[in-house]
Amino acid sequence: MSAPISRQEQHQALQNKADLLRAQASFKEAAGAYLNSILINRNNADTYLGLGICYKNLGKTNKAIEYLEKAALLDPCKFETFYELGICHLKEGTPCCAIKCLIQAIQIEPDNPDAIYQLGLAHEQCDESDMALMIYQKLIENSPSYVNAYIRKSSLFMKMELYKQALSLYLNVLKINQNYTSIYFDIGVCLDKLGKLSDAKRYYRKFLTTQPESENANIAIKRIESLRKIKRTQPKLSLV
């Protein structure tokens, strides 16, 4: 006769099942398994963390925050908990809370580029562009192949109409990954604003070739036509 299964073993079995379902992106089923495991053990931080991640992926961000905060109370030293809390607060449009959580995550893992990047996004949501620029620059210095930092910094420079600086960063992205064709449009805009119209037209065309279904495709088409008209109406030089 086999020995009865202990509550700890029951909890672990449900936890393992939930973790597996979550890994398979079956978030609704995983959430149910996590909730059942909580009925057996209400003091396991990993259970609340897993449940929070499931609710985040199900679009129930408020519930995700509720359970992630419980996980943080039970284990205040786990990077993933504070990182996920930061992401959820960004989704909820509460960037000040996101900043606190992401700083906590970075204190646990100081060199994690994803957390540093999300911290920059949080400062952007707070309209603190200077702080975001500093964060992206530091990230570029520490993780020079982290493309998203270049993209966000470039985007901020474009909003500030600093097109020369933005262009330089976009070109660096292509040096890191020449297949990052989605930025061709932005490169075209930068060149356009800097008066380099032939080069701008070339990049608009490259963008249309590689990203024909993009929401910016019609803008690129109209701008190419405008640049053609500009060229046709320019007076021809004649020798005197």
Backbone hydrogen bonds in HBPLUS format (Angstrom, degrees):
<---DONOR---> <-ACCEPTOR-->    atom                        ^
c    i                          cat <-CA-CA->   ^        H-A-AA   ^      H-
h    n   atom  resd res      DA  || num        DHA   H-A  angle D-A-AA Bond
n    s   type  num  typ     dist DA aas  dist angle  dist       angle   num
A0010-GLN N   A0006-SER O   2.92 MM   4  6.26 153.3  2.00 148.7 156.8     1
A0011-HIS N   A0007-ARG O   2.83 MM   4  6.04 161.8  1.87 149.2 154.1     2
A0012-GLN N   A0008-GLN O   2.92 MM   4  6.12 158.9  1.96 144.9 151.0     3
A0013-ALA N   A0009-GLU O   2.92 MM   4  6.07 154.4  1.99 144.6 151.3     4
A0014-LEU N   A0010-GLN O   3.03 MM   4  6.31 161.8  2.07 151.3 155.5     5
A0015-GLN N   A0011-HIS O   2.83 MM   4  6.02 156.7  1.89 150.4 158.0     6
A0016-ASN N   A0012-GLN O   2.88 MM   4  6.03 163.1  1.90 149.5 153.4     7
A0017-LYS N   A0013-ALA O   3.01 MM   4  6.21 155.9  2.07 142.6 149.5     8
A0018-ALA N   A0014-LEU O   2.88 MM   4  6.09 159.9  1.92 149.5 154.9     9
A0019-ASP N   A0015-GLN O   2.86 MM   4  6.08 163.1  1.88 154.1 158.8    10
A0020-LEU N   A0016-ASN O   3.00 MM   4  6.16 156.0  2.06 145.0 151.2    11
A0021-LEU N   A0017-LYS O   2.99 MM   4  6.24 161.2  2.02 149.8 154.9    12
A0022-ARG N   A0018-ALA O   2.88 MM   4  6.09 157.9  1.93 151.9 158.2    13
A0023-ALA N   A0019-ASP O   2.97 MM   4  6.17 153.4  2.04 143.4 150.5    14
A0024-GLN N   A0020-LEU O   3.08 MM   4  6.36 133.6  2.31 138.8 151.2    15
A0024-GLN N   A0021-LEU O   3.10 MM   3  5.02 129.7  2.36  92.4 106.1    16
A0026-SER N   A0021-LEU O   2.87 MM   5  5.13 158.7  1.91 159.5 152.4    17
A0025-ALA N   A0022-ARG O   2.93 MM   3  4.91 158.9  1.97 107.7 111.6    18
A0030-ALA N   A0026-SER O   2.92 MM   4  6.06 157.1  1.97 152.2 159.9    19
A0031-ALA N   A0027-PHE O   2.88 MM   4  5.97 155.6  1.94 143.7 149.6    20
A0032-GLY N   A0028-LYS O   3.23 MM   4  6.53 154.3  2.30 143.2 149.1    21
A0033-ALA N   A0029-GLU O   3.13 MM   4  6.48 154.6  2.20 147.5 153.9    22
A0034-TYR N   A0030-ALA O   2.88 MM   4  6.19 158.3  1.93 155.2 161.5    23
A0035-LEU N   A0031-ALA O   2.91 MM   4  6.14 160.5  1.95 151.0 156.2    24
A0036-ASN N   A0032-GLY O   3.05 MM   4  6.29 152.5  2.13 143.7 150.9    25
A0037-SER N   A0033-ALA O   2.98 MM   4  6.25 148.1  2.09 143.5 152.4    26
A0038-ILE N   A0034-TYR O   2.93 MM   4  6.25 142.0  2.08 146.7 157.5    27
A0039-LEU N   A0035-LEU O   3.27 MM   4  6.59 140.7  2.43 139.9 148.9    28
A0040-ILE N   A0037-SER O   3.10 MM   3  5.30 141.3  2.26  99.3 110.2    29
A0041-ASN N   A0037-SER O   2.96 MM   4  6.27 158.2  2.01 149.2 155.9    30
A0047-THR N   A0044-ASN O   3.21 MM   3  5.55 132.0  2.45 103.9 115.5    31
A0049-LEU N   A0045-ALA O   2.92 MM   4  6.17 155.7  1.98 151.4 159.3    32
A0050-GLY N   A0046-ASP O   2.90 MM   4  6.04 167.5  1.92 145.8 149.0    33
A0051-LEU N   A0047-THR O   2.97 MM   4  6.15 158.3  2.02 147.2 153.6    34
A0052-GLY N   A0048-TYR O   2.85 MM   4  6.00 156.0  1.91 145.5 152.1    35
A0053-ILE N   A0049-LEU O   2.99 MM   4  6.29 157.0  2.04 153.6 159.4    36
A0054-CYS N   A0050-GLY O   3.01 MM   4  6.27 154.1  2.08 144.9 152.1    37
A0055-TYR N   A0051-LEU O   3.00 MM   4  6.30 165.1  2.03 154.0 156.9    38
A0056-LYS N   A0052-GLY O   2.94 MM   4  6.16 150.4  2.03 144.9 153.6    39
A0057-ASN N   A0053-ILE O   3.04 MM   4  6.30 160.3  2.08 148.9 153.1    40
A0058-LEU N   A0054-CYS O   2.93 MM   4  6.20 128.2  2.21 141.1 156.3    41
A0060-LYS N   A0055-TYR O   2.83 MM   5  5.04 145.7  1.94 161.6 156.8    42
A0059-GLY N   A0056-LYS O   3.10 MM   3  5.24 159.2  2.15 105.9 110.9    43
A0064-ALA N   A0060-LYS O   3.00 MM   4  6.26 150.9  2.09 147.6 156.9    44
A0065-ILE N   A0061-THR O   2.90 MM   4  6.18 158.7  1.94 153.7 157.7    45
A0066-GLU N   A0062-ASN O   3.08 MM   4  6.35 156.3  2.14 143.9 150.4    46
A0067-TYR N   A0063-LYS O   3.14 MM   4  6.43 161.4  2.17 152.4 154.9    47
A0068-LEU N   A0064-ALA O   2.88 MM   4  6.03 157.3  1.94 153.0 160.5    48
A0069-GLU N   A0065-ILE O   2.89 MM   4  5.96 154.0  1.96 149.3 155.1    49
A0070-LYS N   A0066-GLU O   3.34 MM   4  6.61 144.5  2.47 133.8 142.5    50
A0071-ALA N   A0067-TYR O   3.00 MM   4  6.33 151.5  2.09 143.8 151.6    51
A0072-ALA N   A0068-LEU O   2.90 MM   4  6.20 149.8  2.00 145.5 153.7    52
A0073-LEU N   A0069-GLU O   3.07 MM   4  6.32 148.3  2.17 141.8 149.3    53
A0074-LEU N   A0070-LYS O   3.14 MM   4  6.40 153.3  2.21 146.1 152.7    54
A0075-ASP N   A0071-ALA O   2.89 MM   4  6.06 148.3  1.99 148.0 157.2    55
A0083-TYR N   A0079-PHE O   2.96 MM   4  6.12 158.6  2.00 159.0 165.9    56
A0084-GLU N   A0080-GLU O   2.90 MM   4  5.97 167.4  1.92 148.3 151.5    57
A0085-LEU N   A0081-THR O   2.97 MM   4  6.18 151.4  2.06 142.9 151.6    58
A0086-GLY N   A0082-PHE O   2.95 MM   4  6.12 154.0  2.02 141.2 147.7    59
A0087-ILE N   A0083-TYR O   3.03 MM   4  6.39 156.7  2.09 150.5 156.4    60
A0088-CYS N   A0084-GLU O   2.95 MM   4  6.18 161.1  1.98 149.4 154.3    61
A0089-HIS N   A0085-LEU O   2.95 MM   4  6.21 159.8  2.00 152.6 157.6    62
A0090-LEU N   A0086-GLY O   3.02 MM   4  6.29 147.2  2.13 144.5 153.7    63
A0091-LYS N   A0087-ILE O   2.98 MM   4  6.32 154.3  2.05 148.2 155.3    64
A0092-GLU N   A0088-CYS O   2.93 MM   4  6.20 143.8  2.07 144.3 154.8    65
A0094-THR N   A0089-HIS O   2.86 MM   5  5.11 170.7  1.87 159.3 156.9    66
A0093-GLY N   A0090-LEU O   3.12 MM   3  5.09 154.3  2.19  99.6 107.5    67
A0098-ALA N   A0094-THR O   3.15 MM   4  6.44 153.0  2.22 144.0 152.1    68
A0099-ILE N   A0095-PRO O   2.81 MM   4  6.05 153.8  1.87 151.1 156.4    69
A0100-LYS N   A0096-CYS O   3.31 MM   4  6.62 159.7  2.35 143.7 147.4    70
A0101-CYS N   A0097-CYS O   3.12 MM   4  6.41 164.4  2.15 152.2 156.0    71
A0102-LEU N   A0098-ALA O   2.85 MM   4  6.00 164.4  1.87 157.7 162.4    72
A0103-ILE N   A0099-ILE O   2.89 MM   4  5.99 156.2  1.95 150.7 156.8    73
A0104-GLN N   A0100-LYS O   3.14 MM   4  6.34 154.1  2.21 141.1 147.9    74
A0105-ALA N   A0101-CYS O   2.95 MM   4  6.29 152.0  2.03 144.9 152.9    75
A0106-ILE N   A0102-LEU O   2.87 MM   4  6.11 157.5  1.92 148.8 154.4    76
A0107-GLN N   A0103-ILE O   2.90 MM   4  6.15 145.4  2.02 145.3 154.7    77
A0108-ILE N   A0104-GLN O   3.28 MM   4  6.57 139.1  2.45 138.9 148.6    78
A0108-ILE N   A0105-ALA O   3.08 MM   3  5.22 130.0  2.34  97.4 110.6    79
A0109-GLU N   A0105-ALA O   2.93 MM   4  6.27 157.3  1.98 149.8 156.7    80
A0112-ASN N   A0109-GLU O   3.23 MM   3  5.69 166.1  2.25 123.7 122.9    81
A0116-ILE N   A0112-ASN O   3.30 MM   4  6.56 161.6  2.33 151.1 156.4    82
A0117-TYR N   A0113-PRO O   2.88 MM   4  6.02 158.2  1.93 148.2 154.3    83
A0118-GLN N   A0114-ASP O   2.97 MM   4  6.20 161.9  2.00 148.5 152.9    84
A0119-LEU N   A0115-ALA O   2.97 MM   4  6.18 144.6  2.10 141.7 151.6    85
A0120-GLY N   A0116-ILE O   3.09 MM   4  6.46 146.2  2.21 143.0 151.6    86
A0120-GLY N   A0117-TYR O   3.03 MM   3  5.11 119.4  2.41  96.2 111.1    87
A0121-LEU N   A0117-TYR O   3.07 MM   4  6.52 151.6  2.16 147.3 155.1    88
A0122-ALA N   A0118-GLN O   2.93 MM   4  6.22 150.4  2.02 145.2 153.3    89
A0123-HIS N   A0119-LEU O   3.06 MM   4  6.39 154.6  2.13 147.2 153.0    90
A0124-GLU N   A0120-GLY O   2.98 MM   4  6.30 146.3  2.10 143.4 153.5    91
A0125-GLN N   A0121-LEU O   2.95 MM   4  6.31 154.2  2.02 148.5 154.7    92
A0126-CYS N   A0122-ALA O   3.11 MM   4  6.42 133.4  2.34 136.4 149.0    93
A0128-GLU N   A0123-HIS O   2.85 MM   5  5.14 164.4  1.88 158.9 155.8    94
A0127-ASP N   A0124-GLU O   2.85 MM   3  4.98 157.5  1.90 113.4 116.7    95
A0132-ALA N   A0128-GLU O   3.04 MM   4  6.35 159.7  2.08 151.7 158.1    96
A0133-LEU N   A0129-SER O   2.83 MM   4  6.06 159.6  1.88 155.2 160.2    97
A0134-MET N   A0130-ASP O   3.08 MM   4  6.32 154.7  2.15 143.7 150.1    98
A0135-ILE N   A0131-MET O   3.00 MM   4  6.28 156.5  2.05 149.9 156.2    99
A0136-TYR N   A0132-ALA O   2.92 MM   4  6.19 164.5  1.95 156.2 159.8   100
A0137-GLN N   A0133-LEU O   2.94 MM   4  6.06 156.7  1.99 146.5 153.3   101
A0138-LYS N   A0134-MET O   2.96 MM   4  6.15 159.4  2.00 146.7 152.2   102
A0139-LEU N   A0135-ILE O   2.94 MM   4  6.15 152.0  2.02 145.6 153.8   103
A0140-ILE N   A0136-TYR O   2.87 MM   4  6.12 151.2  1.96 146.2 153.8   104
A0141-GLU N   A0137-GLN O   2.98 MM   4  6.27 154.6  2.05 148.2 154.8   105
A0142-ASN N   A0138-LYS O   2.95 MM   4  6.17 156.9  2.01 147.3 153.5   106
A0143-SER N   A0139-LEU O   2.68 MM   4  5.56 153.3  1.75 147.6 155.5   107
A0146-TYR N   A0143-SER O   2.92 MM   3  5.54 165.6  1.94 131.7 133.0   108
A0149-ALA N   A0146-TYR O   3.29 MM   3  6.07 144.4  2.43 118.2 125.3   109
A0150-TYR N   A0147-VAL O   2.96 MM   3  5.41 122.0  2.31 111.3 125.0   110
A0151-ILE N   A0147-VAL O   3.11 MM   4  6.46 160.2  2.15 154.4 160.5   111
A0152-ARG N   A0148-ASN O   2.98 MM   4  6.16 169.3  1.99 153.2 154.7   112
A0153-LYS N   A0149-ALA O   3.05 MM   4  6.11 161.7  2.08 144.5 150.2   113
A0154-SER N   A0150-TYR O   2.84 MM   4  5.94 157.2  1.89 148.1 155.0   114
A0155-SER N   A0151-ILE O   2.90 MM   4  6.13 156.3  1.96 147.4 154.1   115
A0156-LEU N   A0152-ARG O   3.02 MM   4  6.30 155.4  2.08 147.8 153.4   116
A0157-PHE N   A0153-LYS O   2.99 MM   4  6.27 158.4  2.04 148.4 154.4   117
A0158-MET N   A0154-SER O   2.91 MM   4  6.23 151.8  1.99 151.3 159.1   118
A0159-LYS N   A0155-SER O   3.08 MM   4  6.40 153.3  2.15 145.1 151.8   119
A0160-MET N   A0156-LEU O   3.03 MM   4  6.32 141.3  2.18 143.0 154.0   120
A0160-MET N   A0157-PHE O   3.10 MM   3  4.96 122.5  2.45  90.4 105.4   121
A0162-LEU N   A0157-PHE O   2.78 MM   5  4.99 169.6  1.79 153.0 149.6   122
A0161-GLU N   A0158-MET O   2.95 MM   3  4.75 158.0  2.00 101.8 107.8   123
A0166-ALA N   A0162-LEU O   3.11 MM   4  6.35 158.2  2.15 147.9 154.7   124
A0167-LEU N   A0163-TYR O   2.87 MM   4  5.93 160.4  1.91 145.7 150.9   125
A0168-SER N   A0164-LYS O   3.15 MM   4  6.37 158.6  2.19 145.0 149.9   126
A0169-LEU N   A0165-GLN O   3.25 MM   4  6.54 156.0  2.31 145.7 151.1   127
A0170-TYR N   A0166-ALA O   2.96 MM   4  6.26 160.5  2.00 154.7 160.5   128
A0171-LEU N   A0167-LEU O   2.95 MM   4  6.19 158.9  1.99 154.6 159.8   129
A0172-ASN N   A0168-SER O   3.10 MM   4  6.34 141.4  2.26 136.6 147.0   130
A0172-ASN N   A0169-LEU O   3.10 MM   3  4.99 120.7  2.46  91.5 106.8   131
A0173-VAL N   A0169-LEU O   3.05 MM   4  6.43 143.2  2.19 144.6 154.4   132
A0173-VAL N   A0170-TYR O   3.09 MM   3  5.07 121.6  2.45  92.3 106.9   133
A0174-LEU N   A0170-TYR O   3.27 MM   4  6.72 150.5  2.36 145.2 151.5   134
A0175-LYS N   A0171-LEU O   3.15 MM   4  6.49 137.5  2.34 137.3 148.7   135
A0175-LYS N   A0172-ASN O   3.11 MM   3  4.98 125.4  2.42  91.3 105.9   136
A0176-ILE N   A0172-ASN O   3.08 MM   4  6.42 144.3  2.21 144.6 153.8   137
A0176-ILE N   A0173-VAL O   3.08 MM   3  5.13 122.8  2.42  95.5 109.8   138
A0177-ASN N   A0173-VAL O   2.79 MM   4  6.05 162.5  1.82 155.0 160.6   139
A0180-TYR N   A0177-ASN O   3.14 MM   3  5.70 159.5  2.18 122.3 122.7   140
A0181-THR N   A0179-ASN O   2.82 MM   2  5.36 135.7  2.01 105.1  91.4   141
A0184-TYR N   A0181-THR O   3.09 MM   3  5.58 169.5  2.11 117.9 120.8   142
A0187-ILE N   A0183-ILE O   2.92 MM   4  6.21 158.0  1.97 157.7 164.5   143
A0188-GLY N   A0184-TYR O   2.87 MM   4  6.11 155.5  1.93 147.1 154.1   144
A0189-VAL N   A0185-PHE O   2.92 MM   4  6.29 151.6  2.00 148.5 156.3   145
A0190-CYS N   A0186-ASP O   2.96 MM   4  6.23 162.8  1.99 149.7 153.7   146
A0191-LEU N   A0187-ILE O   2.96 MM   4  6.21 168.8  1.97 156.0 158.6   147
A0192-ASP N   A0188-GLY O   2.84 MM   4  5.95 153.7  1.91 145.9 154.3   148
A0193-LYS N   A0189-VAL O   2.86 MM   4  6.11 163.2  1.89 156.1 159.0   149
A0194-LEU N   A0190-CYS O   2.98 MM   4  6.20 138.7  2.15 142.5 154.4   150
A0196-LYS N   A0191-LEU O   2.86 MM   5  5.08 146.5  1.97 160.7 154.4   151
A0195-GLY N   A0192-ASP O   3.06 MM   3  5.25 160.3  2.10 107.8 112.7   152
A0200-ALA N   A0196-LYS O   2.91 MM   4  6.11 152.4  1.99 148.6 157.7   153
A0201-LYS N   A0197-LEU O   2.93 MM   4  6.09 161.3  1.96 147.8 151.8   154
A0202-ARG N   A0198-SER O   3.08 MM   4  6.32 150.5  2.17 141.2 149.3   155
A0203-TYR N   A0199-ASP O   3.05 MM   4  6.37 154.6  2.12 149.7 155.4   156
A0204-TYR N   A0200-ALA O   2.90 MM   4  6.20 152.5  1.97 151.6 160.1   157
A0205-ARG N   A0201-LYS O   3.03 MM   4  6.25 155.4  2.10 145.6 151.6   158
A0206-LYS N   A0202-ARG O   2.99 MM   4  6.29 154.6  2.06 142.4 149.7   159
A0207-PHE N   A0203-TYR O   2.89 MM   4  6.03 151.9  1.97 143.1 150.7   160
A0208-LEU N   A0204-TYR O   3.00 MM   4  6.31 155.4  2.06 145.8 151.8   161
A0209-THR N   A0205-ARG O   2.94 MM   4  6.20 148.3  2.04 147.7 156.5   162
A0210-THR N   A0206-LYS O   3.06 MM   4  6.27 154.2  2.13 146.7 152.6   163
A0211-GLN N   A0207-PHE O   2.65 MM   4  5.50 150.1  1.74 153.8 162.3   164
A0214-SER N   A0211-GLN O   3.16 MM   3  5.51 168.1  2.17 117.5 120.3   165
A0217-ALA N   A0214-SER O   3.07 MM   3  5.25 165.4  2.09 109.4 113.3   166
A0220-ALA N   A0216-ASN O   3.01 MM   4  6.30 159.5  2.05 155.5 160.9   167
A0221-ILE N   A0217-ALA O   2.95 MM   4  6.25 158.7  2.00 152.6 158.5   168
A0222-LYS N   A0218-ASN O   3.00 MM   4  6.19 166.9  2.02 149.8 152.8   169
A0223-ARG N   A0219-ILE O   2.94 MM   4  6.14 153.7  2.01 147.3 155.1   170
A0224-ILE N   A0220-ALA O   2.93 MM   4  6.13 157.4  1.98 151.1 156.7   171
A0225-GLU N   A0221-ILE O   3.14 MM   4  6.41 160.1  2.18 148.8 153.6   172
A0226-SER N   A0222-LYS O   2.99 MM   4  6.25 152.6  2.07 143.2 151.0   173
A0227-LEU N   A0223-ARG O   2.88 MM   4  6.15 154.3  1.95 149.8 156.4   174
A0228-ARG N   A0224-ILE O   2.98 MM   4  6.28 145.9  2.10 144.9 154.3   175
A0229-LYS N   A0225-GLU O   3.08 MM   4  6.40 155.4  2.14 147.5 153.3   176
A0230-ILE N   A0226-SER O   2.97 MM   4  6.27 153.2  2.04 146.4 154.1   177
A0231-LYS N   A0227-LEU O   3.05 MM   4  6.26 156.2  2.11 143.4 148.9   178
A0232-ARG N   A0228-ARG O   2.96 MM   4  6.27 152.8  2.04 147.1 154.7   179
A0233-THR N   A0229-LYS O   2.99 MM   4  6.18 146.3  2.10 147.8 156.0   180
A0234-GLN N   A0231-LYS O   3.42 MM   3  5.37 152.9  2.50  96.2 103.8   181
